[in-house]
């Protein structure tokens, strides 16, 4: 099969890596790709949001399957456009992608179908939002941009001043553009986050192994929210019993709800959860593979990824089974100085040639580019170093040993990825 992967991050590098190992693959393209992806696929300089350009590329290269990594093209309707032209594509329709594209839509759907989540209200006027926070006297609260903000439009506010700032950032200052023209003010949930991803063709659901992302920029979950600073799988906080409950009370109901509202969902459904002693509640839904959860998940996945994605597109997921490497995997993200705010670009990355990659250790590129013979930083998240180990502790040791050999100016990373998992295992 001739396959096109859309995107340029660590998630897409992991997808390319896994797809490249399929015996069914004949040719692999990525648009636009990055400095790491180009060693595995033919990179074509087309933006993920240039849907006419992607369509022309798929038609020109006679692509058999397109796999969409990021959320923006899904929310813009790339799946509908490709299918109208008779092209096979993995990802939900534009109407189904609203589950991520509008947090207000997702929250209303969960309320209607009794899917456990925090109480919330939506606002478009800053004055009304401020009045609601003051009248509710329910600090802390969470202020969320309703639209797509690359994981950065969420603020946990412990004081009224913090809430006012977060509200104004969205509704007055336009910090997140159109994504912040509507906001949600949500009750704060205490607990520990976990990520559950599930493949579905709209009829059959295949839940992936649980994982845990680390969204805060600094150790101990301090600092601003990012797109993700690291992840590991499996996540011990999600016991088999809890996973069964999440499937029964969250994953299955939302797929059925989407079907009943005429938005049949085919692709990968991502449920971001808050887990506490009382169970799990939904923080957010995404409509694509998570980044960086995909990196450790795909390192552990033993089933042919191309077979799985192909089955979803054809409505044959019931014929497939998932096989996992039982060993844990840990991913640590290296970022540029200043991320998630304004960050440096163009710094040369040293030490990549000293990392001995293998099926048990991979350096997935996120924000990198080739300039002459050099690999340089080109994004906020630069690399996702991912390793398998016989135990969670040995996987952590292996990944941080590899991280220590990679250097670039302003390099930053969290030193506590998967530490929570170790605490649960004690």
C-alpha positions as CSV (number, residue, x, y, z in Angstrom):
1,X,0.0,0.0,0.0
2,X,1.0,3.6,-0.7
3,X,0.4,5.6,2.5
4,X,0.5,9.3,3.3
5,X,0.9,10.6,6.9
6,X,-0.2,14.2,7.5
7,X,1.8,16.2,10.1
8,X,5.2,17.1,11.3
9,X,5.5,16.2,15.1
10,X,6.6,13.5,17.3
11,X,3.3,11.8,17.0
12,X,3.6,11.7,13.2
13,X,7.2,10.4,13.5
14,X,5.9,7.6,15.7
15,X,3.2,6.8,13.2
16,X,5.6,6.8,10.3
17,X,8.0,4.6,12.2
18,X,5.3,2.0,13.0
19,X,3.8,2.1,9.5
20,X,7.3,1.7,7.9
21,X,7.6,-1.7,9.6
22,X,4.5,-3.1,7.9
23,X,5.1,-5.8,5.2
24,X,2.1,-4.4,3.4
25,X,3.7,-1.0,2.9
26,X,5.1,-0.2,-0.6
27,X,5.7,3.5,-0.4
28,X,5.4,6.0,2.5
29,X,5.0,9.8,2.3
30,X,4.7,12.5,4.9
31,X,3.5,16.1,4.6
32,X,5.4,18.0,5.6
33,X,7.4,15.7,7.9
34,X,10.6,16.8,9.8
35,X,14.3,16.0,10.0
36,X,13.7,12.6,11.6
37,X,10.8,11.5,9.5
38,X,12.7,12.1,6.2
39,X,14.9,9.0,6.9
40,X,11.8,6.8,6.8
41,X,9.4,8.5,4.4
42,X,9.4,10.9,1.4
43,X,8.7,14.3,2.9
44,X,6.7,16.7,0.8
45,X,6.5,20.3,1.8
46,X,2.7,20.7,2.1
47,X,1.2,22.2,5.3
48,X,-1.3,20.0,7.2
49,X,-3.8,22.8,6.9
50,X,-3.4,23.1,3.1
51,X,-6.2,20.6,2.3
52,X,-6.3,21.3,-1.5
53,X,-2.5,20.7,-1.6
54,X,-2.8,17.5,0.4
55,X,-5.6,16.3,-1.9
56,X,-3.5,17.0,-5.0
57,X,-0.6,15.1,-3.4
58,X,-2.7,12.1,-2.6
59,X,-4.2,12.0,-6.1
60,X,-0.8,12.5,-7.8
61,X,0.9,9.8,-5.8
62,X,-2.0,7.4,-6.0
63,X,-2.2,7.2,-2.2
64,X,-4.1,4.1,-0.9
65,X,-4.5,5.4,2.7
66,X,-4.0,8.9,4.2
67,X,-3.5,9.0,8.0
68,X,-4.1,12.4,9.6
69,X,-2.1,13.2,12.7
70,X,-3.1,16.7,13.9
71,X,-6.5,18.0,14.8
72,X,-6.7,21.1,12.7
73,X,-7.2,19.5,9.3
74,X,-9.8,17.1,10.8
75,X,-11.8,20.0,12.1
76,X,-11.5,21.7,8.7
77,X,-13.1,18.7,7.0
78,X,-10.2,16.9,5.3
79,X,-11.9,13.5,5.8
80,X,-15.1,14.6,4.0
81,X,-13.2,16.2,1.1
82,X,-11.0,13.1,0.6
83,X,-13.9,10.7,0.8
84,X,-15.9,12.8,-1.7
85,X,-13.0,12.3,-4.2
86,X,-13.0,8.5,-3.6
87,X,-9.8,8.5,-1.4
88,X,-9.4,6.4,1.7
89,X,-8.5,8.3,4.8
90,X,-8.2,7.6,8.5
91,X,-9.9,10.1,10.7
92,X,-13.4,11.4,11.7
93,X,-15.6,13.6,9.6
94,X,-15.7,17.4,10.2
95,X,-19.0,17.0,12.2
96,X,-17.6,14.2,14.3
97,X,-14.3,16.2,14.9
98,X,-16.4,18.9,16.6
99,X,-16.0,16.7,19.7
100,X,-12.5,18.2,19.9
101,X,-13.0,21.4,17.9
102,X,-15.6,22.7,20.4
103,X,-15.3,22.0,24.1
104,X,-18.8,23.5,24.5
105,X,-20.2,21.0,22.1
106,X,-18.4,18.2,23.9
107,X,-19.6,19.4,27.3
108,X,-23.2,19.6,26.1
109,X,-23.1,16.1,24.6
110,X,-21.7,14.7,27.9
111,X,-24.4,16.4,29.8
112,X,-27.1,15.1,27.5
113,X,-25.9,11.5,27.6
114,X,-24.8,11.5,31.3
115,X,-21.1,10.9,30.7
116,X,-19.2,11.8,33.9
117,X,-17.5,15.2,33.7
118,X,-17.1,18.4,35.6
119,X,-19.9,21.0,35.8
120,X,-19.3,23.9,33.4
121,X,-20.8,26.9,31.7
122,X,-19.9,28.6,28.5
123,X,-19.4,32.4,27.9
124,X,-18.7,34.8,25.1
125,X,-18.7,38.0,27.2
126,X,-15.9,38.7,29.7
127,X,-18.1,40.6,32.1
128,X,-20.6,37.7,32.4
129,X,-17.8,35.2,32.9
130,X,-16.3,37.3,35.7
131,X,-19.6,37.7,37.4
132,X,-20.2,33.9,37.3
133,X,-16.9,33.2,38.9
134,X,-17.6,35.7,41.7
135,X,-21.2,34.6,42.3
136,X,-20.3,30.9,42.3
137,X,-17.6,31.3,45.0
138,X,-16.1,28.0,43.8
139,X,-12.4,28.5,43.5
140,X,-10.3,27.1,42.0
141,X,-11.9,27.1,38.6
142,X,-10.7,26.0,35.2
143,X,-10.9,28.5,32.3
144,X,-10.8,26.8,28.9
145,X,-10.8,28.2,25.4
146,X,-13.6,26.3,23.6
147,X,-11.8,25.9,20.3
148,X,-8.4,24.5,19.2
149,X,-5.5,26.0,21.2
150,X,-2.8,23.4,20.8
151,X,-3.2,22.3,24.4
152,X,-2.4,25.7,25.7
153,X,-5.8,27.3,26.2
154,X,-6.4,25.9,29.7
155,X,-5.8,27.8,32.9
156,X,-6.3,26.5,36.5
157,X,-7.2,29.6,38.5
158,X,-6.9,29.6,42.3
159,X,-7.8,33.3,42.8
160,X,-10.2,35.8,41.3
161,X,-7.3,37.8,39.8
162,X,-6.1,34.6,38.0
163,X,-9.5,33.9,36.7
164,X,-9.9,37.5,35.5
165,X,-6.6,37.3,33.6
166,X,-7.5,34.0,32.0
167,X,-10.9,35.3,31.0
168,X,-9.5,38.5,29.5
169,X,-6.7,36.6,27.7
170,X,-9.4,34.8,25.7
171,X,-12.3,37.1,25.4
172,X,-10.6,40.6,25.4
173,X,-7.0,40.2,24.3
174,X,-7.7,37.4,21.8
175,X,-4.6,35.4,23.0
176,X,-5.9,32.3,21.4
177,X,-7.6,33.8,18.4
178,X,-11.0,32.4,17.3
179,X,-10.4,29.4,19.6
180,X,-10.9,31.7,22.6
181,X,-13.9,33.6,21.4
182,X,-16.0,31.3,23.5
183,X,-14.8,29.9,26.9
184,X,-15.8,27.3,29.4
185,X,-15.6,27.9,33.1
186,X,-15.4,24.5,34.7
187,X,-15.3,23.1,38.2
188,X,-11.8,22.1,39.3
189,X,-11.4,18.3,39.6
190,X,-8.8,16.9,42.0
191,X,-7.0,13.7,41.2
192,X,-4.5,12.4,38.7
193,X,-4.8,12.6,34.9
194,X,-4.8,9.6,32.6
195,X,-5.3,9.1,28.8
196,X,-7.5,6.4,27.2
197,X,-7.4,6.1,23.5
198,X,-9.7,3.8,21.5
199,X,-9.9,2.9,17.8
200,X,-13.4,2.7,16.4
201,X,-15.1,2.3,13.1
202,X,-18.4,3.5,14.5
203,X,-19.5,0.0,15.3
204,X,-16.6,-1.8,17.0
205,X,-14.4,-0.2,19.7
206,X,-10.8,-1.4,20.4
207,X,-9.4,0.3,23.5
208,X,-5.7,0.9,23.6
209,X,-3.5,0.4,26.7
210,X,-3.8,3.3,29.3
211,X,-1.2,6.0,29.4
212,X,-0.4,9.2,31.3
213,X,0.6,12.5,29.8
214,X,2.4,15.3,31.7
215,X,1.1,18.7,30.5
216,X,2.7,21.2,32.9
217,X,6.0,22.6,31.7
218,X,7.9,22.0,35.0
219,X,8.5,19.2,37.5
220,X,5.8,18.4,40.0
221,X,3.2,19.7,37.6
222,X,4.2,23.3,38.0
223,X,4.2,26.0,35.4
224,X,2.0,26.7,32.3
225,X,0.2,24.0,30.4
226,X,1.9,22.7,27.2
227,X,1.1,20.3,24.5
228,X,2.7,17.6,26.6
229,X,6.2,17.1,28.2
230,X,6.2,13.3,28.3
231,X,4.1,10.2,28.8
232,X,4.3,6.6,29.8
233,X,2.3,3.4,29.3
234,X,0.8,1.5,30.9
235,X,-0.4,3.9,33.6
236,X,-0.8,2.0,36.9
237,X,-3.5,4.4,38.2
238,X,-5.8,2.9,35.6
239,X,-6.5,-0.6,36.9
240,X,-8.2,-3.2,34.8
241,X,-11.4,-2.7,36.7
242,X,-11.3,1.1,36.2
243,X,-10.5,0.6,32.5
244,X,-13.6,-1.5,32.2
245,X,-15.6,1.2,33.9
246,X,-14.2,3.9,31.6
247,X,-15.1,1.8,28.6
248,X,-18.7,1.1,29.9
249,X,-19.4,4.6,31.2
250,X,-17.4,6.9,28.8
251,X,-16.0,5.4,25.6
252,X,-19.0,3.3,24.5
253,X,-21.6,6.0,25.4
254,X,-19.8,8.7,23.5
255,X,-19.4,6.6,20.4
256,X,-23.1,5.7,20.6
257,X,-24.0,9.4,21.3
258,X,-22.1,10.5,18.2
259,X,-24.0,7.9,16.1
260,X,-27.3,9.0,17.5
261,X,-26.7,12.6,16.7
262,X,-25.7,11.8,13.1
263,X,-22.0,12.3,13.6
264,X,-20.8,8.7,13.3
265,X,-17.2,8.5,14.6
266,X,-14.5,6.6,12.7
267,X,-10.9,7.0,13.8
268,X,-9.2,7.3,17.2
269,X,-11.1,8.7,20.2
270,X,-9.0,10.2,23.0
271,X,-10.5,10.6,26.4
272,X,-8.5,12.8,28.8
273,X,-9.5,11.8,32.3
274,X,-9.2,12.9,35.9
275,X,-9.0,9.9,38.1
276,X,-9.8,10.1,41.8
277,X,-11.0,7.8,44.6
278,X,-14.6,8.3,43.2
279,X,-13.7,7.1,39.7
280,X,-12.9,8.9,36.5
281,X,-14.4,12.0,34.9
282,X,-13.7,13.4,31.4
283,X,-11.5,16.5,31.1
284,X,-11.6,16.6,27.3
285,X,-12.1,14.6,24.2
286,X,-9.7,14.6,21.3
287,X,-10.3,13.1,17.9
288,X,-6.8,12.0,17.0
289,X,-3.8,10.2,18.4
290,X,-2.4,12.1,21.4
291,X,1.1,13.6,21.4
292,X,3.1,12.4,23.3
293,X,1.0,9.4,24.3
294,X,1.3,7.9,20.8
295,X,5.1,7.5,21.1
296,X,5.1,5.0,24.1
297,X,1.9,3.4,22.9
298,X,3.2,2.6,19.5
299,X,6.6,1.4,20.8
300,X,4.5,-1.2,22.8
301,X,2.1,-2.1,20.1
302,X,2.9,-5.4,18.4
303,X,-0.1,-5.6,16.0
304,X,0.6,-4.2,12.5
305,X,-0.6,-0.6,12.7
306,X,-1.3,-0.4,9.0
307,X,-3.7,-3.4,9.3
308,X,-5.5,-1.7,12.2
309,X,-6.0,1.6,10.5
310,X,-7.0,-0.1,7.3
311,X,-9.6,-2.1,9.2
312,X,-11.0,1.1,10.8
313,X,-11.5,2.7,7.4
314,X,-13.1,-0.4,5.9
315,X,-15.4,-1.0,8.9
316,X,-13.6,-4.3,9.7
317,X,-12.3,-3.5,13.2
318,X,-14.2,-6.5,14.6
319,X,-11.8,-8.8,12.7
320,X,-8.7,-7.4,14.4
321,X,-7.1,-8.1,17.8
322,X,-4.6,-6.0,19.7
323,X,-1.3,-7.4,20.9
324,X,1.0,-5.5,23.3
325,X,4.5,-5.8,24.5
326,X,4.0,-6.2,28.2
327,X,7.0,-4.0,29.0
328,X,6.4,-0.4,30.0
329,X,7.5,2.5,27.8
330,X,8.4,6.0,28.8
331,X,8.7,9.1,26.6
332,X,10.5,12.3,27.6
333,X,10.0,15.5,25.5
334,X,12.9,17.9,25.0
335,X,11.7,21.5,24.4
336,X,13.2,24.8,23.2
337,X,13.9,27.5,25.7
338,X,10.8,29.6,26.3
339,X,8.2,27.0,25.4
340,X,5.2,27.1,25.6
341,X,5.6,30.8,25.1
342,X,8.0,32.4,22.6
343,X,10.8,30.0,22.0
344,X,14.2,29.9,20.2
345,X,14.6,28.3,16.8
346,X,17.6,27.3,14.7
347,X,19.9,25.9,17.4
348,X,21.9,22.9,16.3
349,X,21.2,19.6,18.0
350,X,24.2,17.6,19.0
351,X,24.4,14.0,20.1
352,X,21.8,12.3,18.0
353,X,24.4,10.2,16.3
354,X,25.5,8.9,19.8
355,X,22.1,7.5,20.7
356,X,21.9,3.9,19.7
357,X,18.4,3.5,18.5
358,X,16.7,0.1,18.4
359,X,13.1,-1.3,18.6
360,X,13.4,-0.6,22.3
361,X,14.7,3.0,22.0
362,X,13.7,5.6,19.6
363,X,14.3,9.3,19.2
364,X,11.1,10.7,17.6
365,X,11.6,14.2,16.1
366,X,9.0,16.8,16.8
367,X,10.2,20.3,15.9
368,X,13.4,19.8,13.9
369,X,14.7,20.7,10.4
370,X,17.7,20.0,8.3
371,X,19.9,23.0,7.4
372,X,22.8,21.8,5.2
373,X,24.2,18.8,7.0
374,X,22.9,19.9,10.5
375,X,19.8,19.1,12.4
376,X,18.4,22.2,14.1
377,X,15.4,23.1,16.3
378,X,12.4,24.5,14.5
379,X,9.6,24.1,17.1
380,X,8.7,24.3,20.8
381,X,8.7,20.6,21.3
382,X,11.9,19.3,19.7
383,X,12.4,15.6,20.4
384,X,10.5,12.8,22.0
385,X,12.9,10.2,23.4
386,X,11.1,7.0,24.1
387,X,12.3,3.7,25.6
388,X,11.0,0.3,26.6
389,X,12.2,-1.4,29.8
390,X,11.6,-4.6,31.7
391,X,10.1,-2.4,34.5
392,X,8.9,1.2,34.6
393,X,12.0,2.1,36.5
394,X,14.3,0.6,34.0
395,X,12.4,2.3,31.1
396,X,12.9,5.6,32.9
397,X,16.6,5.0,33.5
398,X,17.1,4.1,29.8
399,X,15.2,7.1,28.4
400,X,16.9,9.6,30.7
401,X,20.3,8.1,29.9
402,X,19.6,8.8,26.2
403,X,18.3,12.3,27.0
404,X,21.6,13.1,28.7
405,X,23.5,12.6,25.5
406,X,21.5,15.0,23.4
407,X,22.2,18.7,23.7
408,X,21.1,22.0,22.1
409,X,21.1,25.6,23.4
410,X,18.2,26.2,25.8
411,X,17.3,22.5,26.0
412,X,14.6,21.9,28.7
413,X,12.9,18.7,29.9
414,X,11.0,17.5,32.9
415,X,13.0,15.1,35.2
416,X,10.0,13.4,36.8
417,X,8.2,11.7,33.9
418,X,6.6,8.5,35.1
419,X,7.5,9.2,38.7
420,X,3.8,9.0,39.7
421,X,3.6,5.6,38.1
422,X,6.5,4.4,40.3
423,X,4.7,5.7,43.4
424,X,1.6,3.6,42.5
425,X,3.8,0.5,42.1
426,X,5.4,0.9,45.5
